[in-house]
Amino acid sequence: MTPRLEVRNITRRFGGVPVVSEVSLSVMPGQVTCLLGPSGCGKSTTLRIIAGVDWPDEGEIRIDGERIVAPGFFVPPEKRGTGLMFQDFALFPHLSVFDNIAFGLDGTRTEKRLRVHELLDKVGLLRYIDSYPHELSGGEQQRVALARALAPRPRIMLMDEPFSGLDNRLRDGIRDETLSILKDEGTAVLLVTHEPEEAMRMADEIALMRRGRIVQQGAPYNVYNAPVDREAAAFFSDINVIRGRVQGLLTETAFGKFMAPGQADGTEVEIVIRPQHIKIDFDRGGQGPAPSPEHGVWARGVVERARFIGKESLVEFRMDFDGSLLKATVPSVFLPKAGTHLWIAIRRDRCFVFPVIPSKDWRRRAD
């Protein structure tokens, strides 16, 4: 099947500095792809290039196999069949809900009214058809903005942080509702966000961006559970990092030996583990549990702080072996007192081992 949207090696420079560098991705009809990354990584610039309000210095873009952008070739934004949704809903304050949604529609007033009625019914706002934006809540305005963007039946919906202005209590429900409507319409969606939780909740595929490049692409499960490097792992959650040095494909730590396949002897590596994958057990007269294949060797630490943070508790440990600080999360309420000795182990199958990359190498990767 031909992708609804295909981006091939687009690069955009400002003042000779690349802000988007060799970005490639594709989105199928009915698919939601998320461009995820920190502020300033180039994701919004990528979206503007696809929308046609900016242009690449290199690369090409195709919609349903038809070229719309290439060197010396540019299809205007209004002829691309794309819809746009932004953080500020950009409704016309002097127009009614009906007129806002019908603004970009062709056809007779009867045809327009049928389409507007259809969309307002989908978003549950038909009773507000004659209301004005200032009479609506933020969540209602967002749904009107969605209806307006969908009204011309765009082949592609481009969304730039569209939910960030909503109250947290409304956000999840409106995101789910929006996603359902977009999929019903068969629209290909490219969503820009800096929030990993939003990307995981909405996307069929995540493209993780960093310093103008896509560093990893795949289904949310794969991107989360098989990060390409320490930065990718840390973007999705808190992490603990244990350093070691490779000898004979193994790295010796206080938690036992870890496999480091493909790493030469003497390479310094980082063993990355998320707080939810640390196991805690009680101290028994200075002794901890016996080693196991699942958890390896147990190491002792002293509780520095424990806090309840809603669905789980966060416990911070100062480790006996090197004085490092490690964090663990525990479901429900677990609040040991500061100074309590406990033993911790790390899930062997949930660890990621990466070579230590000097800061100068990170800068080179961004060039």
Buried (B, 14 or more C-beta within 10 A) or exposed (E): EEBBBBBBEBBBBEEEEBBBBBBEBBBBBBBBBBBBBEEEBBBBBBBBBBBBEBEBEBBBBBBBEEEBBBEEEEBEBEEBBBBBBBBEBBBEEEBBBBBBBBBEBEEEEEEBBEBBBEBBEBBEBBEBBEBBBEEBEEBBBBBBBBBBBBBBEBBBBBBBBBBBBBEEEBBBEBBEBBBEBBBEBEBBBBBBBBBBEBBBBBBBBBBBBBBBBBBBBBEBEEBBEEBBBBBBBBBBEEBBBBEBBBEEBBBEBBBBBBEBEEBEEEBBBBBBBBBBBBBBBEBEEEEBBEEEEEBBBBBBBBBBBBEEEEEBBBBBBBBBEEEBEBBBBBEEEBEBEEEBBBBBBBBBEEBBBBBBBEEEEEEEBEE
